[in-house]
């Protein structure tokens, strides 16, 4: 069993929280069960990031910033891909943004803004 020293704590920055809220709201309007399934998958992603954030690669957006930005891609049961941008500071995993299918990469200066 892993000790608490082996885990990281995820923190959603305001933009990321707004992204998640918007995704869930959008899905719930179309399919309440789809929104629930997305939240379950999202919770799995958070668990994975808590366990091993450095398993995920450097994001293309990282070249535009001074901080090392990593990303994880995850799919829903319907095959839609979501893009999560995050950075690791100490034992914290700071989630910067959650992008839905078809959304472009974030431009310089847009991380951290809503």
C-alpha positions, -999 to +999 in steps of 0.1 A: +000+000+000+014+034-009+020+059+019+007+095+017+043+106+009+039+087-024+009+107-036+002+141-050-027+163-043-047+176-073-059+212-073-082+226-099-074+262-107-105+284-114-103+280-152-101+242-149-130+242-125-150+263-149-140+239-178-152+209-158-185+226-148-192+236-184-185+201-197-207+185-171-235+211-177-233+206-215-234+168-212-262+169-186-284+189-209-281+162-235-277+130-214-278+130-176-263+095-177-236+107-200-227+135-175-225+110-147-203+087-168-180+116-176-177+125-139-168+090-131-141+090-158-128+124-146-125+110-110-104+082-124-081+107-141-077+126-109-067+094-091-042+086-118-027+121-115-025+118-077-006+085-081+019+093-108+017+127-126+052+124-141+040+094-162+024+119-185+042+138-212+051+174-217+022+193-234+028+212-267+016+243-248+047+240-225+069+256-251+050+288-246+055+291-208+083+291-183+067+263-163+067+227-173+032+219-185+022+183-188-010+168-202-031+137-201-056+127-227-086+106-217-115+091-236-150+086-226-169+054-234-182+071-265-147+077-276-145+114-272-111+127-262-105+153-235-072+171-229-061+180-194-033+205-189-014+205-155+018+214-138+034+198-108+048+219-080+061+200-050+034+174-041+007+194-058-008+187-093-022+220-104-048+214-132-048+244-155-074+235-181-097+207-194-103+209-231-131+191-249-132+174-283-124+198-311-111+226-289-078+241-300-046+242-279-044+271-256-024+301-268+002+319-248-012+339-219-045+320-219-037+294-192-050+306-159-077+329-175-113+319-180 
